[in-house]
Amino acid sequence: MKQYAIICDIHGNSAALLAVLNDIKARNIDTIINLGDHFFGALEPGKTADILKANPMICISGNTDREIVDNTDKEGMPRIRAELMDETIAWLKDLPKTTIVDDLIFVCHGTPESDNEYLLEKVTEHGVFIYNDEDLIEKTKHINQRVILCGHSHVNRVVYLSNGKIIVNPGSVGLPAYLGNGEYRFAMESMTPHAKYAIINADENGISVEQINCVYDWNAAAQRARNNGNDKIADYLLRGRMPRDLRIN
């Protein structure tokens, strides 16, 4: 049996990343696939970079990785850029947008075409909904691999399509909820504070997926976010959901 550990959306949460990597190591899984969004956030980008450097894995770029490279005018960007070494930013610049692993797994951050759109979720004025089977088959019809990995929404999901393909979002290692603002204001909530990742098991009998929740010291992570001036992120880290005063409904 071949096993793959799938991680995504670390967002500079070094303690959550260590918890996930320790759990992966305890399970003797050698292949780690990282779907991007490594450093941007209210926590510890430099320390996170050191951990990633010491733990080889297959990585692609996420939307905030691209924004770090482009040095976009985004809240917190000066601190994050200052904490990252030039070689780390160069590494981000060289990451592919998508990749294929063992001709079994197609890897993207958001969708195959965009790092800033959701593959599984449709955001509407009435809330966030999962695309139906027909829509997802149409959106992924050009992908030949059996398993499709995506992140970006920070919500762990497994969707089996009627054509035999499987779409997996491992959830977020380091940021279990956030408030989005696009055409509509919306909440992405995993509903727990755990550090999340997924395991794919593949053998001659088929493919199975496990969603893993790891305990780590999210109280300490929340305090670091507060120390860096971001109380909202601290609340997301503690709850995995929106505080009542930020509910959109």
C-alpha positions in Angstrom: 0.0 0.0 0.0 1.2 3.5 -0.9 0.5 6.2 1.6 0.5 10.0 1.1 0.2 12.7 3.8 -1.5 15.8 2.5 -1.0 19.2 4.2 -2.1 22.7 3.3 -2.6 26.2 4.5 0.1 26.3 7.3 0.0 30.1 7.4 3.1 30.4 9.6 1.7 28.3 12.4 4.9 26.5 13.4 3.5 24.7 16.4 0.6 23.3 14.4 3.0 22.2 11.6 5.3 20.4 14.1 2.3 18.5 15.5 1.2 17.4 12.1 4.7 16.4 11.0 5.2 14.4 14.2 2.0 12.6 13.7 3.0 11.8 10.1 6.4 10.5 11.2 4.7 8.3 13.9 2.7 6.7 11.1 5.8 6.1 9.0 4.5 8.0 6.0 7.3 9.1 3.8 5.6 11.1 1.0 4.2 14.5 2.1 2.3 16.7 -0.4 2.0 20.3 0.6 -0.6 22.4 -1.2 0.7 25.9 -0.4 0.0 29.0 1.7 3.1 28.4 3.9 3.9 31.6 5.7 1.4 34.4 5.5 -0.5 35.1 8.8 -0.1 36.4 12.3 2.3 33.9 13.7 5.9 32.7 12.9 6.9 32.7 9.2 10.6 32.4 9.8 10.4 29.5 12.2 7.9 27.8 9.8 10.4 28.2 7.0 13.1 26.5 9.1 10.8 23.5 9.8 9.9 23.1 6.1 13.5 23.3 5.1 14.3 20.4 7.5 11.5 18.2 6.2 11.6 17.5 2.5 8.2 17.3 0.8 6.4 17.9 -2.5 5.3 21.6 -2.5 3.3 23.9 -4.7 2.5 27.6 -4.4 -0.7 29.1 -2.9 -2.2 32.5 -3.3 -0.5 34.0 -0.3 2.8 32.6 -1.4 2.4 34.5 -4.6 1.4 37.6 -2.7 4.6 37.3 -0.6 6.7 37.0 -3.7 5.0 40.0 -5.3 5.2 41.9 -2.0 1.5 43.0 -2.2 0.1 45.7 -0.1 -1.5 43.5 2.4 -1.9 43.9 6.2 1.0 42.2 8.0 3.1 41.8 4.8 6.1 44.0 6.0 6.6 41.9 9.2 6.3 38.6 7.2 8.8 39.7 4.6 11.2 40.9 7.2 11.1 37.5 9.0 11.7 35.5 5.8 15.2 35.1 4.4 15.8 36.0 0.7 16.4 32.4 -0.1 13.0 31.5 1.3 11.3 34.1 -0.9 13.3 32.8 -3.9 12.1 29.2 -3.0 8.5 30.5 -3.0 9.0 32.1 -6.4 10.2 28.8 -7.9 7.3 26.7 -6.6 5.0 25.3 -9.3 1.3 26.2 -9.4 0.2 22.6 -9.8 1.9 19.2 -10.0 1.1 15.5 -10.5 2.3 12.8 -8.2 2.7 9.1 -9.4 0.2 9.8 -12.2 -2.5 9.2 -9.5 -2.8 12.6 -7.8 -3.4 16.0 -9.3 -2.3 18.8 -7.0 -3.5 22.4 -6.9 -4.1 25.0 -4.2 -7.5 26.5 -5.2 -8.5 25.2 -8.6 -6.4 23.9 -11.5 -6.6 27.3 -13.1 -6.5 29.7 -10.1 -4.8 29.8 -6.7 -7.5 32.2 -5.5 -10.7 30.4 -6.3 -12.4 27.4 -4.6 -12.8 24.1 -6.3 -15.4 22.6 -4.0 -17.2 25.6 -2.5 -19.5 28.1 -4.2 -19.9 31.4 -2.3 -23.3 33.0 -2.6 -25.3 35.7 -0.9 -27.0 33.0 1.1 -23.8 31.3 2.3 -21.2 28.7 1.2 -22.3 25.6 -0.6 -20.6 22.5 -2.2 -20.9 22.3 -6.0 -23.0 19.4 -7.2 -21.7 16.3 -8.8 -22.3 17.5 -12.4 -20.6 20.8 -11.8 -17.5 19.2 -10.2 -17.2 16.7 -13.0 -17.3 19.5 -15.5 -14.7 21.6 -13.6 -12.3 18.6 -13.5 -13.0 17.0 -16.8 -9.5 17.8 -18.2 -7.8 16.1 -15.2 -6.8 12.4 -15.8 -5.7 11.6 -12.3 -8.0 9.7 -10.0 -7.4 11.9 -7.0 -7.6 15.7 -7.1 -6.2 17.7 -4.1 -7.2 21.2 -3.3 -7.0 23.6 -0.4 -7.6 27.3 0.0 -10.9 27.1 1.9 -9.3 25.7 5.1 -12.2 23.3 5.5 -11.5 19.5 5.3 -13.7 17.7 2.9 -13.7 14.4 0.8 -16.0 14.3 -2.2 -16.5 11.2 -4.3 -17.7 11.9 -7.8 -19.9 9.6 -9.8 -17.2 9.3 -12.5 -14.9 7.6 -10.0 -12.7 10.6 -9.2 -12.1 11.8 -5.6 -11.5 15.4 -4.5 -9.8 15.9 -1.2 -9.3 19.1 0.8 -7.1 18.2 3.8 -8.2 21.3 5.7 -5.7 23.8 7.2 -2.7 22.9 9.3 -2.5 26.3 10.9 -5.7 28.5 10.5 -9.0 26.6 11.1 -11.3 29.5 10.2 -11.3 32.9 8.4 -13.6 35.6 7.2 -13.6 36.1 3.5 -14.6 39.2 1.5 -15.3 39.0 -2.2 -18.5 39.7 -3.9 -20.1 38.5 -0.7 -18.8 38.5 2.9 -18.5 34.8 4.0 -17.1 32.6 6.7 -14.9 29.5 6.2 -15.1 27.5 9.4 -13.7 24.0 10.1 -15.5 24.1 13.5 -12.5 22.8 15.6 -9.1 24.4 16.6 -7.1 21.3 15.6 -4.2 21.2 13.1 -5.6 19.2 10.2 -4.2 17.1 7.4 -5.3 14.1 5.3 -3.9 10.6 4.5 -4.5 8.9 1.2 -4.1 5.1 1.1 -3.8 3.6 -2.3 -3.4 -0.1 -3.2 -4.8 -2.7 -5.7 -8.1 -2.7 -3.9 -8.7 1.1 -4.3 -8.2 4.4 -2.6 -9.3 5.5 0.9 -8.9 8.8 2.6 -8.5 9.6 6.3 -9.0 13.1 7.8 -6.7 13.7 10.8 -7.1 16.3 13.6 -4.0 16.9 15.7 -3.9 18.5 19.1 -1.4 21.2 19.7 -1.1 24.3 22.0 -3.6 26.5 20.2 -3.8 28.7 23.3 -0.2 29.6 22.9 -0.6 30.2 19.2 -3.5 32.5 19.8 -1.5 34.5 22.3 1.3 34.9 19.7 -1.3 36.2 17.3 -2.5 38.7 19.9 1.2 39.7 20.6 1.5 40.4 16.8 -1.6 42.6 16.9 -4.2 40.3 15.4 -7.0 39.5 17.8 -9.3 38.2 15.1 -6.8 35.5 14.1 -6.4 34.6 17.7 -10.1 34.0 18.0 -10.1 31.8 14.8 -7.2 29.8 16.2 -9.1 29.1 19.5 -12.5 28.2 18.0 -12.2 27.1 14.4 -15.2 29.3 13.8 -16.4 32.9 13.8 -16.9 34.6 17.2 -20.5 35.7 17.7 -19.8 39.3 17.0 -18.3 38.5 13.6 -21.1 36.1 12.5 -22.4 37.1 9.0 -25.9 35.7 9.5 
